[in-house]
Amino acid sequence: MRYNKSLEASFCTRRAAYSSESFRQRNWQKGSTDPMATELKQTSLVQIESSLFLQGMNDGALWYFHGDTPCYPVTEADVLDFLQGNVVELVQQGLLDEDRLRSNAGFLIGWIAAQLLPPSARAERRVF
């Protein structure tokens, strides 16, 4: 499987939060003198710092939904094939620079992570 650079996507964040107020209230009603506050912060598989990595993630997710075999589970063999063709071979040819590495790494993460997205994400042009 080869990375298809022509796919377009952009970033959309998702956040999860837990209101600690109701937890404090329940704890206080039970007689606790030290209510614990729990708050979930935004979580991500990878802390993204590069637009190239982010674009790669979106491209990978779109590849999962619309590529050669749409919505087909990513296998170990697929990952190894991708790494061989998009990292190893490029290194051997002297064509792998940091920008391409970031883009390809993002693609791989996005391709794998897209398996956990709801079917409605298939229609989106912006996945992550």
C-alpha positions in Angstrom: 0.0 0.0 0.0 1.4 3.4 -0.9 0.7 6.7 0.7 -1.7 8.8 -1.4 -0.6 12.5 -1.0 -3.6 13.8 -3.0 -6.1 13.2 -0.2 -7.3 16.3 1.6 -8.2 16.7 5.3 -7.9 19.0 8.2 -8.1 18.9 12.0 -11.1 18.7 14.2 -10.6 18.2 18.0 -12.7 16.2 20.3 -12.7 16.8 24.0 -13.9 14.8 26.9 -14.7 16.4 30.3 -16.2 15.1 33.5 -17.9 17.6 35.8 -16.4 17.2 39.2 -19.1 19.3 40.9 -21.6 16.4 41.0 -18.9 14.1 42.3 -18.0 16.5 45.1 -21.7 16.9 45.9 -22.2 13.1 46.1 -19.0 12.7 48.2 -20.1 15.5 50.6 -23.5 13.9 51.0 -21.9 10.6 52.1 -20.0 12.5 54.8 -16.6 12.7 53.2 -14.4 15.5 54.6 -12.0 15.4 51.7 -14.0 15.4 48.5 -11.9 14.3 45.5 -12.2 16.2 42.3 -11.8 14.3 39.1 -11.5 16.0 35.8 -10.5 14.4 32.5 -8.2 16.4 30.3 -8.1 16.3 26.5 -6.4 13.1 25.5 -4.7 12.2 22.3 -2.7 9.3 21.0 0.1 11.7 20.0 0.7 15.3 21.1 0.7 16.9 17.6 3.2 19.8 17.0 3.5 19.7 13.2 1.0 20.5 10.5 2.7 17.9 8.3 2.0 15.2 11.0 -1.6 16.4 11.4 -2.1 16.4 7.6 -0.6 12.9 7.4 -3.0 11.7 10.1 -6.0 13.0 8.2 -4.7 11.5 5.0 -4.3 8.2 6.7 -7.8 8.2 8.1 -9.2 9.1 4.7 -7.2 6.3 3.2 -8.8 3.9 5.6 -12.2 5.1 4.6 -11.7 5.6 0.9 -8.5 3.8 -0.2 -7.9 0.6 -2.1 -9.9 -1.5 0.3 -12.2 0.9 2.3 -12.8 0.1 5.9 -10.7 -3.1 5.8 -8.9 -3.8 9.2 -5.3 -2.8 9.2 -3.1 -5.8 9.7 0.5 -6.3 10.9 1.4 -7.1 7.3 -0.1 -3.8 6.1 1.9 -1.8 8.7 5.1 -3.6 7.7 4.4 -3.1 4.0 3.7 0.6 4.6 7.0 1.1 6.6 9.0 -0.8 4.0 7.7 1.3 1.2 7.4 4.6 2.8 10.3 4.7 5.2 12.9 2.0 4.5 12.9 2.4 0.7 12.9 6.1 0.9 15.9 6.0 3.3 17.7 3.6 0.9 17.1 6.0 -2.0 18.2 9.0 0.1 14.7 10.6 -0.2 13.5 10.6 3.3 13.7 14.0 4.9 12.2 15.1 8.2 9.1 16.6 6.6 8.3 13.4 4.7 9.0 11.3 7.9 6.5 13.4 9.9 3.9 13.1 7.1 4.3 9.4 6.8 4.3 8.8 10.6 1.1 10.8 10.8 -0.4 8.8 8.0 0.3 5.5 9.7 -1.2 6.7 13.0 -4.3 8.1 11.3 -4.8 5.0 9.2 -4.8 2.8 12.3 -6.8 5.2 14.5 -9.5 5.6 11.9 -10.6 2.0 12.6 -12.1 3.2 15.9 -14.0 6.1 14.4 -17.8 5.9 13.9 -19.1 5.1 10.4 -20.3 8.7 10.2 -16.7 9.8 10.0 -16.5 8.2 6.5 -18.4 11.2 5.0 -16.2 13.8 6.7 -13.3 15.5 4.9 -12.0 16.4 8.3 -11.3 13.5 10.5 -8.9 14.6 13.2 
